[in-house]
Amino acid sequence: MEETFEPQILAFCCKYCAYAAADLAGSMRLNYPANVKIIQVPCTGRVDVIHILKAFESGVDGVFVAGCLEGECHFLKGNLMAKRRVNQAKEILRSVGLEPERCEMFNLSSAMGVRFAEIAREMTQRIKELGPSPLRDKVKPDSLKKFLEYPIAA
Amino acid sequence: MPKVGSVMVVGGGVAGIEATLQLANAGYKVYMVEASPSIGGRMAQLDKTFPTNDCSMCILSPKLVEVGRHKDVELLTMSKVVDITGEPGNFTVVVEKKARYIDLDKCVACGVCAEKCPVKVDDEFNQGLIKRKASYLLYPQAVPLKYLIDEEHCIYLKKKKCGACQKFCPAKAVNFEDKTENITLNVGAVVLAPGFRPFDPKEIPLYGYGSTPDIVTAMEFERILSASGPFGGHLIRPSDHKEPQKIAWIQCVGSRDINRARHSYCSSVCCMYAIKQAIVAKEHAPYDLDTAIFFMDMRTHGKGYEQCYNDSENRHKVRFIRARIHSLLPNRKEGGVMIHYADEEGLLHEEPFDMAVLSVGLEMDPGTLALAKKLGLDLTSGGFIHTDTFEPVSTNRAGIFVCGVVQGPKDIPQSVIEAGAAAQAAGSIIASERGTLIKEIQVPQERDIRGERPQVGVFVCSCGINIGGVVDVKEVAEYALTLPYVTYSTVNLYSCSQDTQNLISKTIEEKGLNRIVVAACSPKTHEPLFQETLAAAGLNKYLLEFVNIRNHDSWVHKDDPKAATDKAKDLVRMAVSKVLLLEPSSELELPLNQRALIVGGGISGISAALRFSENGFPSTIVEREGRLGGNANFLYRTKDGRDVREELQKLIDKVSKDPNIEILTNAEIKDVEGYVGNFKTKISQNGNLRTVEHGVVVIATGAREFQPKEYLYGVNPNVVTGLNFDMYMRTKPEYLKSLNQVVFIQCVGSREPQRPYCSRVCCTHTVLSALHLKELNPDMQVFVLYRDLRTYGERENLYKEAREKGVFFIRYELENKPIVEEKDGRLSVKVKDHVLQRDVLLNPDLLVLQSAIVANDVDQIAKFFKIPIDEQGFFVEAHVKLAPSSFATEGVYLAGLAHYPKPIDESIAQAGAAVANAIGLLSKGKVYASGIVAEVDQVACSGCGVCVSVCPYKAPYIEGSGRFQGKAAVNPFLCKGCGLCNASCRSNARHLKGFKDSQILAMLEAL
């Protein structure tokens, strides 16, 4: 099991810096593990604790939130709020028996493509050492069915 | 001749970009001519920008994309202007367009050509520190994102051999038959913003450039620091790739030097960029890096610069060494470089460093000089294009304007300010033709999809082999069809090509699709394009979800096609689950009052009113005092010898006669209601209260001279301030002529702990005053006691002239200020001379204190318009670098001393820039809100007010009346769509459209 464990990692990236850094990592043809998936948000200030927790509930092994460098948030202070929320999520993870290290906040500029790839590798390595999330098995394989019941907009 | 509603902007650097966007957004067609293969200019090469150390590319690249995508901008890269004939309003411009050998319409920037190209040459974007191919892309974020073939080095073009790029190009974009051609364009005005080139230090052998790779230019060092540079941002020295322990910066290389360089002027930006580089280098080094800056005068005269300088010395421990450089020699034994220098006392020293960075100055490019001469433009002694104080962006040729370094050495904010001013000036001569040449986009009536069952269409892009070469795109498309509500999916070879776009539109209509997922490249560059495709098919553009399976997938997982394909499927599944929950959104619009309110009737305010009028917009000036003119009423002459009061009077006459301008003196703002587009401002004038309705506002509240509390000011009548001195020049020249000795003290109240900024104008003012005194009486003894003499740019020539005419300059330190005493009514000034190393005693007949410029009390104004002020009382602009003349709050603009101390020419330029920004809004006729804004479920809202307190843009508010009194609401015209309120809401009542909880959670469910 440990041998083949490929952690699933979700990244919330802000549009102006982290997402652009991930774009640049691509333009530079850097390499990082394929199990890191990115959700774009306008600003990391949009990321709520519930999003982080929900990701774990959905079976990911690690989550990171990546925003602009501190003091350089496109929306002035969203990344500082995100940092607080990540810390809050860590506390909750700890209280339910998960390692808080499974969740992390990063700050990078849009020119830091290399750094983005590093973060992706770092997080993968970190989660590999921690092992699979205990919530992993709890996920129903047909979780898709659940959203079929969502009210469809419009 | 009839006027033409188009403008040509020459130069695609930050100044050209700003001018282009201002003009295009105001309703003019713009041709942007750029000599290099992509726009971005020097700023694109920079790692960080001072004084905030913001990442340069982060702030620039959204602008690049905007220019590249703007419907009314035509980009002409690899092009130069050959000739301009005609008259203002109707010029004929001949442009030489060089062969690119790659078809811009076909190239998709996949990079195969570069991969296959066998030729390696120096990469000039990276200052030759690494190699590139003969077929190449200027830099990864380049706009246009298109390759080109370097004809100088291409084997095929030289010897008709190779041709690998053509063979392998999947898009058939290589065209070896491409020819350089001349094209002729018809424009109403021209803005020149061709920028500069860095000085080549090879011209001065003593700097040792070329003798060792460890002596680099500042531009090379920028690339070394850059995360996307040759070393990936790892700080190493070029010779042996070791981490340097000690780095030196050498200032004024090619500037302020007529003995060895050709340039007497100060390049104005090098002090700040050296400080920035030293700080950033320290941040890059995981060890205690020693940094030293060798300089003559530290010139940190811009907003926030002095604080940055202080920080670098006190917090970052950068060493500052006042010195004259003797030589830089390679250190043969240990590598690195040995610096020989003389200190202020003239003593010689030597110190070894691992690396030296030459702070090279800015100079005109010979090509630009040739063009300027061909066009008959007047030049300054430094070779820059001459402009007048009162028309700071106009050349001697009507209809041709300038901005940026071509007008004189300057930093980015000042270039951006001038660009706004130049755009406004260019637009004003063809204001009657505004909107005549712009493209109208015809969109069909939007389909009402309410009640329709979701029908999702998934378009998977192969991007040639960029995605398809790694990800099994067919498999992804097939998989997509198995997802709920997906009724159509397909693979496109190049989704962004025009024919595919049309095909997608047709498919949406034919298949009745009502939700679209595009799995392709980056939404940052391509989402707007696909949004247009949806709109063209009559589908609301917000019903699109974009998946990045190139930059985030195929390009980064090319070694593992299976994993990449699986990831693409996962991402598509997540997107499908989100797109189902997306809702149509619209860009709300409101009528926009066309009047501008201008707060402050000084030179900036008057200029702003005139600029509005030239463009056909009415304005109202509110001035607190009984007369217009502000500080200009007290000034004597400008640096180009113009009588300020005479010029001011001309301006006042002009505004007074202008039917578009209403002037309210002795007037004060009592209250402001409303927001962008629809302000209602209550103004009290002579006890009467009236309301002015306006759409925008320009804040030009000015500043004032600080009243000193030291050096016997107010005690001895012969101690006066700089403004007092100007009044003497005007009214008592005979008295001044009779004096034997005059002493000036600089930095009175500036650059002190309680006021840690430089007042920017005082050094030039003093040098000018000293010259006026020498003109009155060449035998008069004139002493200037200064800390750093900051005659930035070509103002340096005045300093030089003053020294030549015998004005004495004595430097003093903040810790050792001059001592002014009075004995029997006679003044004495004692100061330590650092060159002589002894005290000097002076007995001036007149002591002039160059006192700080301090902000006016504007707390009320700040509150009324919801705009921030800094610790010093100056207003805080939207962005230090790229938006110096506007506020984060929509519809509010900034000009003049209220922003930061500055001379008249810069104030007038900023008034132009503020107006340019305002016109961009006014010319649309309406205010539009973005479709991605927050909304409130007022039933769920508990009225706690958290959203109101967290929002940086003051968009949320609490309803004051009605059914939902006490509940939050949002002003969509102020909301910028960051979602901070959404995540902060405790009642789950705030939702950011397109990023609602349900939508984000749906993606997570589908993980």
Interface residues (C-beta under 8 A of the other chain):
Chain A: Q8 L10 K15 Y16 C17 Y19 A20 A22 D23 L24 A25 G26 S27 M28 R29 L30 N31 Y32 P33 A34 N35 K37 I38 I39 Q40 V41 P42 C43 G45 R46 V47 D48 I50 H51 K54 A55 E57 S58 G59 V60 C68 L69 G71 E72 H74 F75 L76 K77 G78 M81 R85 S109 S110 A111 M112 G113 V114 R115 A117 S143 L144 K146 F147 L148 Y150 I152 A153 A154
Chain B: D47 T52 D54 C55 S56 M57 C58 S61 P62 P140 Q141 S226 A227 S228 G232 G233 I449 R450 G451 E452 P454 L483 P484 N514 S522 P523 K524 N548 R550 N551 H552 D553 W555 V556 H557 K558 D559 D560 A563 A564 D566 K567 D570 L571 R573 M574 S577 L580 L581 L582 E583 P584 A888 I932 V950 P952 K976 G977 C978 G979 L980 N982 A983 S984 L992 F995 D997 S998 I1000 L1001 A1002 M1003 L1004 E1005 A1006 L1007
